[in-house]
Amino acid sequence: MGQAADDRIAQPPHADRHPAADPPSSASDTPSGTAEPPPASRTDAGEPSTLLPGTAEPPGRLPSPRTVRLPGPRVGPPSGLRPADGTAESPGADPAGPAPGESPEAETEAEAETETEADPPRPRGALLLRTLRGPVLALLRHPYWEPADPAYVLRRWPGLTAMCCATLFFWLSLTPSLVPRPWPLQGVIGGITAAIGYAIGGLLEWLLRLALGPLYRRHRSRVHRLLPGHPGPHWRARAWLGYYLLSTGLTVAALSLSADAQRELRRLQEMPETLTWHSLMIALLAMAICGTLVALGRAVRLGTRVLIRLLGRFVPRPLAIGVGLLVSATVVVFGTRDVVFDRGIIDVAARLAEKTDSSTKDGIVQPASPQVSGSPGSLVRWDELGYEGRNFTGSSLSPHRITTVTGKPAVQPIRVYIGQESAPTFTSRAELAVRELERTGAFDRDVLAVAGTTGRGWVNSTDAEPLEYMHGGNTAIVAVQYSYLPSWASFLVDKEQAGRATRALVEAVRARWLRIPAQERPKLVVFGESLGAYGIEASFDGPDDMLSKVDGALLAGTPNFSPIRRELTAHRDRGTPVWRPEYEKGRHFRFAQWPRKDLARPGPESAWKGPRVVYLQNASDAIVWWSPDLALEPPRWLRAPLGPDITDEVTWFPLVTFWQTTVDMAVSYGVGAPHGHRYGNGSVEGWAAVAPAAGWTEQDTAQLRRFMDQREAPY
């Protein structure tokens, strides 16, 4: 009995589930020819126990953790039954039997190890790769998207030619320009120029299809013979994959090179070379702006097509196309100008500026001296001067302060200012200014200066104070306000008003000045910065007219459209650069970025005749060089030799340089003087050359310059 138990094989689980299907055992089923005894099991003590087929384990006895196979023949499931996995089993087959050449002991150990040990968990990285495998393969096979609905604004994937041009223009936008720019503005430039490149590329692609389409259809068979794998989806997929790879790698390289160029430009303009250059944010911002502009363009195109389709129901198609294009162009142009620009941007800027114009800067108080406009005895009320007018008159120098700086006796300087609300017209404001000058005794001073103002009526204190310090306060300065818009808005919408207002003031003051005997007249000079300098130039009919009507002029950062500076630059002496021109060997007009050395460059002091006119002009000032011609014509200021604070990597590109210079105007105040649109205290040397006081020396100029460099501007 014990020997028989050792040779028995555990009954398969199928026997428990199908007891009725077991055929009667026979002597041939066992090796010894005897009947098969009942299966044996072991108790907890290790003693064998016999369980009949279909019976459960006795109570209190734990099931065996695994089935132990003993050497010997295997007993499979009953013939004709289907295993638990649902597969058919052929009679006489032994699915659990060992493979050929494999011993039963080896298989027993392998199965036992498989049943006892759980499968190790799959790594998360492998799961992620397995999850992304399908989308990546789909992208490689079809790396573009085309929705089926033609009514979508983005009804098809962008053209490859357009995308290549957009990417190329983005790379070009990363090249340096006149002044260092922060990364947000670089993203703006990149997005705008990329959208322009996309439009150009789309136009080129359309023209190529229009020109080559009929030719391809006519010679299609010949093209297919020359190109066995004629252009098809696989060509397009490979082209897009190549674009993705090349554009990504080259964009990363271009962003890195642009950061190096910006550091070099910062070094040339005496700025810290540390740079915050978020390459990823630049790319994302540019993509967002470009995508928005392209979507707007496609929306306009879709609207135009819908309009043409509707008109085609009533009129011939050629007429419908012409009318549809005309209507769309009119809506875009006038809608952008009138709605977005005039009633949107400019209107908001005007409301904010009007609110600012009625306020007063902290620390500015109403003057008490009768020699200053806005004082209790003035013809102009304090609340009529405007924000910049109150800054100018409320920060007037006192005689004590002038004496403290110069060490010489001083008088109260006269400052006359007429606000926009003081009189309705340019002529009436000029007449009121003359009466205010007469009230204060301005025509009895040593120097009478007419100041040109910028948009909101700003007069730069660094231009006014050196003249007052130099003459011990024995001066009079007069200015009028013509607008309360900020300078950039005035530059766009009412720059002509600056010329008309300043011309009316100059003519009125000069007419009153001419009534004084020549020996008793004060020295009449004019000065201005930026849009104020343009207003001064617009007051005269040319260089000779300026020299014949005033005794000197100091102009800083004159815009490119200033008429006299353009004439001087166009007729400059041969061999002199446009950024530092010499006119008639510097006999009357001289240009300077570093006045101490530049004003002496054209010739010896004796060759500089009066009246003298000084132009403070930085080679890196975008306001000086900006012009619509930059879009299609290389500028002269990029010809060799370049300015001393411009990097050699600056290059002109059609359309791109125009937008770069446009954005440079917005950041030209963010650099230190004398760079960009910052001229600092160069007016000290300028006034010392144009209208010096009696007995004024170079040591006095150096001392005043040191003080002005250290003093804090009042506004």
ZAMARGU-4260 file (C-alpha; in steps of 0.2 Angstrom, whole numbers, plus 5000, padded with zeros to 4 digits):
<rodrens>
0) 5000/5000/5000 | 5014/5012/5004 | 5023/5008/4988 | 5008/5011/4978 | 5005/5028/4987
5) 5023/5033/4982 | 5020/5030/4964 | 5003/5038/4963 | 5001/5055/4954 | 4990/5069/4961
10) 4973/5069/4952 | 4971/5084/4941 | 4958/5097/4946 | 4947/5093/4931 | 4943/5077/4940
15) 4935/5086/4954 | 4924/5097/4942 | 4919/5083/4931 | 4917/5067/4941 | 4904/5060/4930
20) 4914/5061/4915 | 4928/5050/4921 | 4928/5033/4912 | 4930/5018/4922 | 4948/5014/4926
25) 4956/4998/4918 | 4971/4989/4921 | 4979/4996/4906 | 4979/5013/4914 | 4992/5009/4927
30) 5010/5003/4924 | 5008/4988/4934 | 4992/4983/4926 | 4982/4984/4943 | 4968/4996/4947
35) 4971/5014/4951 | 4970/5017/4970 | 4962/5033/4976 | 4973/5049/4977 | 4983/5051/4992
40) 4986/5067/5002 | 4996/5071/5018 | 4990/5077/5034 | 4999/5091/5044 | 5009/5077/5052
45) 5015/5072/5036 | 5005/5055/5035 | 4997/5051/5019 | 4978/5052/5018 | 4967/5046/5005
50) 4953/5057/4997 | 4940/5051/4985 | 4938/5061/4969 | 4926/5076/4971 | 4929/5076/4991
55) 4935/5092/5000 | 4949/5093/5012 | 4944/5088/5030 | 4939/5103/5041 | 4954/5111/5050
60) 4966/5105/5037 | 4975/5119/5026 | 4976/5116/5007 | 4993/5112/5001 | 5002/5127/4994
65) 5006/5119/4978 | 5004/5102/4969 | 5020/5092/4970 | 5023/5081/4954 | 5032/5065/4957
70) 5042/5056/4943 | 5032/5045/4932 | 5019/5046/4919 | 5007/5061/4919 | 4988/5059/4920
75) 4980/5073/4909 | 4961/5078/4909 | 4949/5066/4904 | 4948/5062/4885 | 4937/5074/4876
80) 4935/5087/4889 | 4940/5106/4886 | 4953/5113/4898 | 4949/5128/4908 | 4957/5140/4895
85) 4944/5135/4883 | 4955/5127/4870 | 4951/5110/4862 | 4960/5095/4868 | 4964/5080/4857
90) 4962/5063/4864 | 4977/5055/4870 | 4987/5072/4870 | 4996/5077/4886 | 4997/5096/4886
95) 5006/5096/4902 | 5019/5084/4897 | 5038/5089/4895 | 5045/5096/4879 | 5056/5085/4869
100) 5073/5083/4876 | 5067/5090/4893 | 5067/5080/4909 | 5052/5080/4920 | 5062/5085/4935
105) 5068/5102/4926 | 5050/5106/4921 | 5044/5102/4939 | 5056/5115/4946 | 5052/5128/4933
110) 5034/5127/4936 | 5036/5127/4955 | 5046/5143/4954 | 5034/5151/4942 | 5019/5147/4953
115) 5028/5153/4969 | 5036/5169/4963 | 5026/5184/4957 | 5031/5193/4941 | 5041/5209/4945
120) 5032/5226/4943 | 5035/5234/4926 | 5045/5251/4928 | 5036/5267/4925 | 5048/5273/4911
125) 5044/5257/4902 | 5025/5260/4904 | 5027/5278/4898 | 5037/5272/4883 | 5024/5259/4879
130) 5010/5272/4880 | 5019/5285/4869 | 5025/5272/4857 | 5008/5273/4847 | 5006/5292/4846
135) 5025/5294/4841 | 5024/5281/4827 | 5008/5289/4821 | 5017/5306/4821 | 5031/5299/4811
140) 5020/5292/4798 | 5009/5307/4797 | 5017/5322/4805 | 5004/5335/4800 | 4985/5337/4803
145) 4971/5341/4791 | 4953/5342/4798 | 4940/5337/4785 | 4928/5351/4788 | 4933/5365/4776
150) 4923/5378/4786 | 4936/5378/4799 | 4947/5394/4800 | 4962/5382/4802 | 4955/5369/4790
155) 4972/5363/4784 | 4990/5361/4791 | 5001/5376/4787 | 5011/5376/4771 | 5029/5370/4773
160) 5036/5384/4763 | 5026/5397/4774 | 5033/5388/4790 | 5051/5388/4783 | 5050/5407/4779
165) 5042/5411/4796 | 5056/5401/4805 | 5069/5410/4795 | 5062/5427/4799 | 5061/5422/4817
170) 5080/5418/4816 | 5083/5435/4808 | 5074/5444/4822 | 5086/5437/4835 | 5101/5447/4827
175) 5106/5462/4837 | 5100/5480/4833 | 5104/5497/4841 | 5101/5494/4859 | 5100/5479/4870
180) 5082/5473/4872 | 5074/5462/4886 | 5068/5445/4882 | 5049/5450/4881 | 5052/5462/4868
185) 5062/5450/4858 | 5048/5438/4859 | 5036/5452/4852 | 5049/5456/4838 | 5051/5437/4834
190) 5032/5434/4833 | 5028/5449/4822 | 5043/5445/4810 | 5038/5427/4810 | 5020/5431/4805
195) 5027/5442/4791 | 5038/5428/4785 | 5023/5416/4785 | 5013/5428/4774 | 5028/5430/4762
200) 5030/5411/4762 | 5012/5408/4759 | 5012/5420/4745 | 5027/5412/4737 | 5019/5395/4739
205) 5003/5400/4730 | 5012/5408/4716 | 5023/5393/4713 | 5007/5382/4713 | 4999/5394/4701
210) 5014/5394/4689 | 5019/5376/4690 | 5002/5367/4693 | 4997/5367/4674 | 5015/5362/4669
215) 5014/5347/4681 | 4997/5341/4676 | 5003/5342/4658 | 5019/5332/4660 | 5013/5321/4675
220) 5018/5305/4667 | 5036/5311/4663 | 5038/5317/4681 | 5033/5300/4687 | 5046/5292/4676
225) 5059/5303/4682 | 5054/5301/4700 | 5049/5283/4703 | 5042/5287/4720 | 5033/5302/4714
230) 5029/5316/4727 | 5016/5309/4738 | 5011/5307/4757 | 5028/5299/4761 | 5038/5313/4753
235) 5027/5326/4763 | 5030/5316/4779 | 5048/5316/4777 | 5049/5334/4773 | 5040/5339/4789
240) 5050/5328/4799 | 5066/5336/4792 | 5059/5353/4796 | 5055/5348/4814 | 5072/5342/4817
245) 5082/5356/4808 | 5071/5370/4814 | 5072/5364/4833 | 5091/5362/4832 | 5095/5378/4823
250) 5083/5388/4834 | 5091/5383/4849 | 5108/5388/4842 | 5101/5405/4836 | 5094/5409/4853
255) 5111/5405/4861 | 5121/5416/4848 | 5108/5430/4851 | 5112/5430/4869 | 5130/5432/4866
260) 5127/5446/4854 | 5116/5455/4867 | 5130/5453/4880 | 5142/5461/4868 | 5131/5475/4864
265) 5128/5479/4883 | 5147/5479/4885 | 5149/5492/4871 | 5135/5503/4879 | 5143/5502/4896
270) 5130/5491/4904 | 5132/5476/4915 | 5135/5460/4904 | 5124/5450/4915 | 5108/5446/4905
275) 5092/5437/4908 | 5088/5429/4892 | 5074/5416/4893 | 5076/5407/4877 | 5061/5395/4879
280) 5050/5410/4884 | 5055/5419/4869 | 5051/5405/4857 | 5034/5402/4866 | 5029/5420/4866
285) 5034/5422/4847 | 5024/5407/4843 | 5009/5413/4852 | 5010/5430/4843 | 5013/5423/4826
290) 4999/5410/4828 | 4987/5424/4833 | 4992/5435/4818 | 4991/5420/4806 | 4974/5415/4813
295) 4967/5432/4811 | 4974/5432/4793 | 4965/5416/4789 | 4949/5422/4797 | 4950/5437/4785
300) 4953/5426/4771 | 4939/5414/4776 | 4927/5429/4777 | 4932/5436/4760 | 4929/5419/4752
305) 4912/5418/4761 | 4908/5436/4754 | 4913/5431/4737 | 4902/5416/4737 | 4887/5426/4743
310) 4890/5439/4730 | 4892/5426/4716 | 4874/5421/4718 | 4869/5438/4711 | 4883/5445/4700
315) 4896/5437/4689 | 4911/5428/4698 | 4924/5440/4692 | 4914/5455/4698 | 4911/5446/4715
320) 4929/5443/4717 | 4934/5461/4714 | 4920/5468/4725 | 4924/5455/4739 | 4942/5459/4739
325) 4939/5478/4740 | 4926/5477/4754 | 4938/5466/4764 | 4953/5477/4762 | 4942/5492/4767
330) 4936/5484/4782 | 4953/5478/4787 | 4962/5495/4784 | 4949/5507/4791 | 4944/5495/4805
335) 4962/5493/4811 | 4965/5512/4810 | 4949/5519/4816 | 4943/5506/4828 | 4958/5497/4835
340) 4971/5512/4834 | 4961/5528/4835 | 4946/5523/4846 | 4956/5509/4855 | 4974/5512/4859
345) 4975/5531/4856 | 4959/5534/4865 | 4964/5524/4880 | 4981/5533/4880 | 4972/5550/4879
350) 4961/5546/4894 | 4975/5541/4905 | 4986/5556/4899 | 4972/5568/4903 | 4970/5561/4920
355) 4989/5562/4923 | 4989/5580/4916 | 4977/5586/4930 | 4989/5579/4944 | 5005/5585/4952
360) 5020/5575/4956 | 5024/5572/4974 | 5036/5586/4980 | 5032/5599/4968 | 5023/5614/4976
365) 5017/5631/4969 | 5031/5643/4967 | 5031/5659/4977 | 5043/5669/4966 | 5034/5682/4955
370) 5047/5678/4941 | 5039/5660/4939 | 5023/5656/4930 | 5010/5649/4941 | 5014/5660/4956
375) 5001/5671/4964 | 5006/5686/4954 | 5007/5676/4937 | 4995/5678/4922 | 4993/5659/4922
380) 4985/5650/4935 | 4994/5635/4944 | 4980/5623/4939 | 4981/5628/4921 | 4999/5623/4918
385) 4997/5604/4916 | 5007/5590/4924 | 5024/5594/4915 | 5021/5613/4917 | 5019/5612/4936
390) 5035/5601/4936 | 5045/5614/4926 | 5039/5629/4936 | 5038/5621/4953 | 5056/5615/4953
395) 5063/5632/4948 | 5081/5635/4955 | 5083/5648/4969 | 5097/5661/4970 | 5104/5653/4985
400) 5106/5636/4977 | 5114/5643/4962 | 5127/5652/4973 | 5130/5636/4983 | 5135/5627/4967
405) 5145/5641/4958 | 5151/5651/4972 | 5145/5667/4963 | 5131/5679/4966 | 5115/5674/4958
410) 5097/5680/4954 | 5080/5671/4953 | 5079/5663/4936 | 5063/5667/4926 | 5053/5652/4920
415) 5038/5655/4909 | 5026/5641/4905 | 5009/5642/4896 | 4998/5627/4898 | 4986/5620/4885
420) 4971/5626/4895 | 4978/5643/4897 | 4973/5648/4879 | 4963/5639/4865 | 4975/5642/4850
425) 4993/5641/4847 | 4994/5660/4843 | 4984/5665/4858 | 4996/5654/4869 | 5011/5662/4861
430) 5004/5680/4864 | 5000/5675/4882 | 5018/5669/4884 | 5025/5686/4878 | 5014/5695/4890
435) 5021/5684/4904 | 5039/5687/4898 | 5036/5706/4899 | 5028/5704/4916 | 5043/5695/4923
440) 5056/5706/4915 | 5063/5692/4904 | 5069/5704/4890 | 5081/5712/4902 | 5090/5696/4906
445) 5107/5691/4898 | 5100/5675/4889 | 5082/5672/4883 | 5079/5654/4879 | 5064/5646/4869
450) 5062/5628/4874 | 5053/5615/4863 | 5042/5603/4872 | 5038/5585/4869 | 5020/5577/4869
455) 5015/5581/4887 | 5024/5597/4887 | 5040/5590/4895 | 5055/5601/4897 | 5071/5592/4902
460) 5078/5599/4918 | 5096/5594/4913 | 5094/5605/4898 | 5087/5620/4907 | 5097/5620/4924
465) 5115/5621/4916 | 5111/5637/4907 | 5104/5644/4923 | 5119/5639/4934 | 5131/5645/4920
470) 5123/5663/4920 | 5120/5664/4939 | 5101/5664/4936 | 5101/5679/4924 | 5091/5669/4911
475) 5073/5667/4906 | 5066/5651/4898 | 5049/5650/4890 | 5039/5635/4884 | 5021/5631/4879
480) 5011/5615/4880 | 5002/5609/4864 | 4996/5592/4870 | 4994/5581/4885 | 4997/5564/4875
485) 5013/5554/4879 | 5027/5557/4867 | 5025/5541/4857 | 5006/5545/4854 | 5011/5563/4849
490) 5024/5556/4838 | 5011/5545/4829 | 4996/5557/4828 | 5000/5575/4831 | 5019/5578/4828
495) 5014/5592/4816 | 5006/5601/4831 | 5024/5602/4839 | 5030/5611/4824 | 5016/5623/4823
500) 5015/5627/4842 | 5034/5630/4843 | 5035/5640/4827 | 5021/5652/4834 | 5030/5654/4850
505) 5047/5658/4842 | 5040/5670/4830 | 5030/5679/4844 | 5045/5680/4855 | 5057/5685/4842
510) 5045/5699/4836 | 5045/5706/4853 | 5064/5704/4855 | 5067/5714/4839 | 5059/5729/4846
515) 5073/5730/4858 | 5088/5740/4853 | 5102/5728/4846 | 5114/5733/4859 | 5102/5730/4874
520) 5094/5713/4867 | 5097/5697/4877 | 5105/5683/4868 | 5091/5673/4860 | 5094/5655/4860
525) 5083/5639/4857 | 5084/5622/4863 | 5074/5605/4864 | 5075/5587/4865 | 5067/5573/4855
530) 5050/5579/4848 | 5054/5596/4856 | 5070/5597/4845 | 5059/5594/4830 | 5048/5608/4835
535) 5062/5620/4836 | 5068/5614/4818 | 5051/5616/4811 | 5051/5635/4817 | 5064/5639/4804
540) 5065/5637/4785 | 5082/5629/4784 | 5100/5630/4792 | 5103/5648/4785 | 5086/5654/4792
545) 5090/5647/4809 | 5107/5656/4809 | 5100/5672/4804 | 5086/5672/4817 | 5094/5666/4833
550) 5111/5667/4842 | 5113/5649/4846 | 5104/5632/4847 | 5106/5616/4857 | 5096/5601/4850
555) 5097/5583/4857 | 5090/5567/4849 | 5081/5575/4834 | 5070/5563/4826 | 5074/5557/4809
560) 5060/5567/4801 | 5068/5584/4807 | 5070/5594/4792 | 5086/5604/4796 | 5096/5589/4802
565) 5091/5579/4787 | 5098/5593/4776 | 5114/5594/4786 | 5116/5575/4785 | 5113/5574/4766
570) 5125/5588/4762 | 5139/5583/4775 | 5157/5584/4770 | 5164/5570/4760 | 5171/5555/4771
575) 5161/5559/4787 | 5149/5546/4793 | 5131/5549/4794 | 5131/5547/4813 | 5144/5560/4816
580) 5142/5572/4801 | 5153/5587/4798 | 5144/5602/4788 | 5155/5615/4781 | 5170/5609/4791
585) 5160/5613/4807 | 5159/5632/4804 | 5142/5633/4813 | 5135/5616/4815 | 5143/5602/4825
590) 5137/5585/4831 | 5143/5576/4846 | 5140/5560/4857 | 5154/5564/4869 | 5154/5583/4868
595) 5171/5586/4876 | 5180/5578/4862 | 5168/5577/4848 | 5164/5596/4848 | 5183/5599/4845
600) 5185/5586/4831 | 5180/5596/4816 | 5194/5609/4818 | 5202/5621/4831 | 5191/5632/4842
605) 5195/5648/4831 | 5186/5639/4816 | 5169/5638/4825 | 5160/5654/4821 | 5144/5660/4829
610) 5130/5658/4829 | 5134/5640/4835 | 5122/5625/4834 | 5126/5609/4844 | 5117/5593/4840
615) 5119/5580/4853 | 5116/5564/4843 | 5120/5546/4849 | 5125/5533/4836 | 5113/5520/4844
620) 5098/5532/4846 | 5083/5523/4837 | 5073/5538/4837 | 5086/5547/4827 | 5087/5533/4814
625) 5069/5526/4813 | 5061/5528/4796 | 5048/5519/4786 | 5061/5517/4773 | 5070/5504/4784
630) 5057/5491/4778 | 5064/5490/4761 | 5080/5501/4760 | 5097/5498/4769 | 5100/5513/4780
635) 5116/5524/4778 | 5119/5522/4797 | 5123/5504/4794 | 5137/5508/4782 | 5155/5506/4787
640) 5162/5513/4798 | 5148/5510/4811 | 5145/5520/4827 | 5156/5517/4842 | 5142/5509/4852
645) 5135/5498/4838 | 5141/5480/4837 | 5148/5474/4820 | 5135/5460/4820 | 5121/5472/4816
650) 5114/5468/4799 | 5100/5475/4788 | 5086/5463/4783 | 5070/5468/4774 | 5056/5471/4785
655) 5065/5464/4800 | 5076/5479/4804 | 5061/5490/4803 | 5052/5481/4817 | 5068/5479/4827
660) 5071/5498/4826 | 5053/5501/4830 | 5054/5491/4846 | 5071/5499/4850 | 5063/5516/4851
665) 5053/5509/4866 | 5068/5503/4875 | 5080/5517/4870 | 5077/5525/4887 | 5083/5510/4897
670) 5102/5512/4893 | 5114/5524/4901 | 5120/5541/4893 | 5127/5544/4881 | 5118/5529/4872
675) 5101/5526/4865 | 5090/5541/4868 | 5098/5546/4884 | 5109/5561/4883 | 5112/5564/4901
680) 5122/5580/4905 | 5130/5583/4889 | 5121/5599/4888 | 5134/5606/4900 | 5147/5606/4887
685) 5134/5610/4874 | 5129/5627/4883 | 5147/5631/4886 | 5150/5630/4868 | 5134/5639/4862
690) 5130/5652/4875 | 5144/5653/4889 | 5144/5667/4902 | 5156/5680/4903 | 5173/5674/4910
695) 5167/5656/4909 | 5182/5643/4908 | 5184/5625/4905 | 5187/5622/4924 | 5170/5629/4927
700) 5162/5618/4914 | 5171/5602/4922 | 5165/5608/4940 | 5147/5610/4934 | 5147/5594/4925
705) 5153/5585/4940 | 5139/5593/4950 | 5126/5588/4937 | 5132/5570/4936 | 5129/5569/4955
710) 5113/5578/4957 | 5096/5570/4957 | 5084/5576/4944 | 5069/5585/4951 | 5057/5576/4939
</rodrens>
